[in-house]
């Protein structure tokens, strides 16, 4: 296991104390990837080993640029990385090498990290199962026959397999939270706007997706959030960052937490998931919090209608070239084409009505947070499923009418951009992990992470390493 059993924060401290050199870390990273990644397929587009070692050796005696100094970093393959292949999981971009970094990669690089590779994604990041025609399927380190989730499945699997110590991800429809649940790690979807997107294209309507951190401990989540967060002058709706890692000490005594469960029966769950989440609530009660069930606060059908309308509108216009260009269309998966087609016939009135529902739900949730410090609900409705599947067709006999309906549990958060920390809750009868999400009011990122830190210190589920060849 070596140094990649360490947290990124501990690794950073060891480098700063000169107990270990960046070149030592890079050598361990390359050896670990060579030994473990072929079975898991989480890391893709690995840079030349000699070039990476030379870059790391140059940092051995350099003044640190930030807390990620000398730490190998694999960036999600939806993020453009200068000089490093970025495919978006699409054959259309199989050989694409960007000439400049996207904002996430630029901020990680500026904090001292060595960008060494990419983490695998579903094609165009669509679908919570990581497979694509360019690199194939990413497998779950806890059971190599199972999915690692997605779209940040490569990042989550790399963390669980100890290939990396910390990772970036992104989340539109659970893409930070679902793979965290599937791979027994943490994933944090920040308040929308805290981690800005890149300038270019629409910056006002596309408010459903955000980048965020993933890790095996909450301290690493907080530290990477500090790198990624902060205003970008070319993008609207910016938010200032806070010193998140310094704000992790929190007292849970007297805190009120609402348990949303299955949203009043609206969401189907595979057996064992809800009881495991409910058992995890005892961690909060043991630390003095008051936890009580909450009735479904808003009609699930209305949330789904608003979500699918707005998502289809964004896909139909943002990815229209994939449908209109015959060559690109032939290289695009049917789920993405379906997404684009769904949005082509939308009227302005339908989009407006979806935005009204979204606005009403935001106001309703704000009133809930006048009563509760946090809300909790599961992060996934199914256990990690066979890696050969495209997506789960049913849950407990309830048919899934779209390729993403089985992830409906994450939509309430995504629709209104709330901060949500996906935390592991343990393992089911088959030895597979799952998780739940701690949700706060808009802007309460530091408070949510502090709750997560208290939970992590009492549980440390990621410390239970994979039993497979990825161990």
Secondary structure, 3 states (H helix, E strand, C coil): CHHHHCCHHHHHHHHHCCCCCHHHHHHHHHHHHHHHHHHHCCEECCCCHHHHHHHHHHHCCCCCCCCCCCCEEEEECCCCECCEECCCCCHHHCCCECCCCCHHHHHHHHCCCEEEEEECCCHHHCCCCCEECCCEECEECCEEEEECCCCCHHHHHHHHCCCCCEEEEEECCCCCHHHHHHHCCEEEECCCCCECCCCCCCCCCCCCCEEEEEECCHHHHHHHHHHHCECCCCCCCCCCCCCHHHHCCCCCCCCEEEECCCCCCCCCCCCCHHHHHHHHHHHHHHCCCEEEECCCCCCHHHHHHHHHHHHHHHHHHHCHHHHHCHHHHHCCCHHHHHHHHHHHCCCHHHHHHHHHHHHHHHHHHHHHCCCCCEEEEECCCCCCCECCCCCCCEECCEECCCCCHHHHHHHHHHHHCCCEEEEEEEECCCCCEEEEEEECCCCCHHHHHHHHHHHHHHHCHHHCCCCCCCC
